[in-house]
Amino acid sequence: MLSARKNMDVVDAYARLGSYRAAGELCGVDPKTVKRKVLAHEAGLLDDERAERAPVPKNTDGVRTVVLDLVREANGRGTAKRLLPAARTAGYAGSDRNFRRLVAGVKRQVRGEIGRHQRRPAVWVPGETLAIDWGLLPSGLKVFCAVLAWSRVRFVRVARDETAATTLAMLADCFDTLGGVPAKVLADRMGCLKGGTIANVVIPTPDYVRFATHYRFVPDFCHPADPESKGIVENLVGYAKTDLVLPDSDDLAVLNDACRVWCCEVNARAHSEICAIPDVRLVEERALLRELPMLRPRIGRVEVRKVDKLSTIRVASARYSVPHRLVGAHVEAVTFDGKVRIYDLDGGLVADHVQLAPGEAAVLDEHYPTPRRAPSRGPRARTDAEREFLALGEPAEAFIRQGAAAGMTMLPKEIIEIVDDILPAHGPELVAKALARAARFGRFRAADVRSILAIGTATTEPAQPGDHVVVGLPTAEVRSFDAYRIENLA
């Protein structure tokens, strides 16, 4: 900024020389500065004042009112691409870029008028709200997140699906962990818990209503695009979705153990928003939670089956046994979490099985009044010759089994010959020994048995090789070297 004397020198130099450049060289300033000072002097302005410029008209001024009305009708929404045809019809001839600037400014103005982003923070009451939501892990598994709103206690578990049975089981585990039931459970619009929608009001499924009635809480759902409900749920459970790091394993037991460790860590650490430890707050809030019911409700798909004569039922093409006293009665089968639990109509648990694949059977011996009998697959005589032959005992049965396994199709005729000719001549004791030896060496003809009997007892019985025999070496009497010493040679 030039001083007052310098300004007068610049104006005087221009008056004498008549050139901005010459006056600038003489006074040591830029020619543009000389021009600005001379024009300000001629306009009667002071040095620090500038002449006001006339506003430059914009090519969007003619359609600003049209765009403002359209954006207000859309409640602050709409894009420049959609609004440009209406502006062209109204006489706009400018570029697309200037029109996008106009639309952006108008939308900011309209959103400020309607207060779209003006909302109040949530105020939580102890023992009132539990927020739940499902998330997706990179491995494809599902993570269930629940946060008790006032104390900020987190509950996280991993599952393979997001079915209604899994969600209700997770809620039951969460209530057991918290030691009570809150007054309201705020959930996202989960398809597994939503039975329908009417006038933007969610209708919960009958199973969820029965579950909520059993635990005495009110089911509540978020509204779409609503920061005060859906935004609250996403904000509360978002920390668990982003901060939880699980081991690289597909075993749910290992993953859920890691989730329990993580929950113990974060619940024992001071929360940044409430400046308190969630576990400490939970002790205070637990007094305001509702008491847990004495029994858990049945969770899972319930199917009614009739017990057949084998004291079993079929579920998903697999067979499961039940106590024998229920033959002919109807029972309820509940399938959940890899288990099939069977209840009688009075609600008592009568059987608990691991879920099987189609075609398999789970049979427990305690469900039957008598112990399981070993199957009898031994030979059974049908003719008099067979009865007389089997009367010889175990050697005869071994002879028949091994002969049949060897494909001896003439075995019936050979047995008749042994019974009619050989047995009366030699007696049952010798014939039994001969049959045992014949079966041992794979000889199943009557002539072979007759040859064995002809040799008699002079034959040796083969034996299996046993342990090695240790034979000691013979010992001889020895004398010490002192006995061979020569003394008194002189």
Buried (B, 14 or more C-beta within 10 A) or exposed (E): EBEEEBBEBBBEBBEEBEBBEBBBBBBEBEBEBBBBBBEBBEEEEEBEEEEEEEEEEEBBEBBBEBBBEBBBEBEBEBEBEEBBEBBEEEEBEBEEEBBBBBBEBBBEEBBEEEEEEEEEEBEBEBBBBBBBBBBEEEEEBBBBBBBBBBBBBBBBBBBEEBBBBBBBBBBBBBBEBBEBBBBBBBBBBBEBBBEEEEEEEBEBBEBBBEBBEBBEBEBBBBEEEEBEBBBBBBEBBBBBBEEBEBEEEEEBEBBBEBBBEBBEEBBEEEBEEEEEBBBEBBEEBBEBBBEBEEEBEBBBBBBEBEBEEBBBBBBBEBBBBBBBEBBEBEBBBBBBBEEBBBBBEEEEEBBEBEBBEEEEEBBBEEBBEEEEEEEEEEBEEEEEBBEBBBEBEEBBBBBBBBBEEEEBEEBBEBBBBBBEEBBEEBEBEBBBBBBBBBBBEEBBBBEBBBEBBEEEEEEEEEEEEEEEEEEEEEEEEEEEEEEEEEEEEE
